[in-house]
């Protein structure tokens, strides 16, 4: 299982994200291929097509395989940076929104549904 990426802080963040997802009506499943929890059928509480917090992808519907691959990279980023990833991502998004965000680029723009020129 890779969801926590072997990091105690990321595991705690993942557990909180799953509780949050369940509170929004989400159904939790674990994707073995990408090693990430998917909390689908949420009524809200996520951005764009979904949001990864720790090792959990929070979304309104079951994601396509490329999107899940993209989100699993974000889970790795959470493991690398811990809780500071949220701040780093926000700062990067303010400076370089969307497809210019270095965290989105690293996760694979096409897999994330970004238009690649």
N, C-alpha and C positions, 0 to 999 in steps of 0.2 A: 504494500500500500504506500503510495507516494503523497497522499493528500497533505500530510503535514510536512513533507519534504525533510523529515528527520530533525526538525527544529521545534523545541518545546514551545517557543513563543508563537510560531506559526500554527502549531496544533491547537493552542488555546484560542487564537484568533479564529481558526476554522470552526471550532465548537461554538463560539459566540455567533458566527455567521450562520451556522445551521439552525441555532435557536431563533435567530432573527428571521431567517427564511421560513421556518415553520410558523412563526407568529403571523406572517403574511400569507399563510395558507399554502405554502409550498410543499411539494412532495420530494423527499430526499432519496437519491439513488447514488451509487458509486460507480464511476466509469473505470473499469479495469485497464483499458488500453492507455488512457491518459493519466490515470491515477489521481482523479479529481472527483470531489462530490459535486453532484448537480442537483440543485434545488429548483425544480421547475413548477409551473402552474401557479406561480406567485401572483397575487392580485396587484402588486405594486412594490415599491421599495427598492427599486434598482434603476440604474441609468441605461440609456440607449437600449441595446438589445439584451443587456444583462451586465452584471457586475461580479467580478471575482474578488472575494475577500478571503485572505488566507488560502486554504485549499478547497474552497467552495465557490462554485459558479451559481449565482442567483439570477433567475430569469423567469419569464412568463411562459415560455414554451420549451420543449426539448430542442436543444441546439443541433445544428448540422455538425458533422464530424470535423470539418475544417475550423469552424468556430471554436469547438471544444479544444482542438489542438492549440489554437491561439490563446485561449483562456488558461490552458495548463502552463503556458510560458509565464503568464501573469502570476500564477500560483508559485512558480519557481522564484519570481521576482519578490513576492511576499516573503518567501523563505530566506532569500538573500538579505533583504533589508529589514525584516521584522515589521513592527508597527510603523516605523518611519516611512515605509513604502507609500502609505496613504498620503503623507505630506509631500514626499518626493514626486509622486504621480500628479497630485494637485498642482504643485508648483510648475511642473513641466507642462501640464495641460494649459495653465494660464499663459505661459510663455510661448508654447508651440502647440496649439490645439489640434486635435484630431490626428490626421495622418502625418503630421510633423512631430508628434510626440515621440520621443526616443524609446519609451517603453512600448508603445504601440508598434513602432518600426521593428524592435527586437522580437516582438511576439508574432510578426508576420502580418503585414497590412492586408494582403489579399484574403488570408484566412479569417481575419477579423471583420471582413466585409467593407473595408475601406476601398475607395476607388484608387487604383494605382495608375499613375500616368506614365 
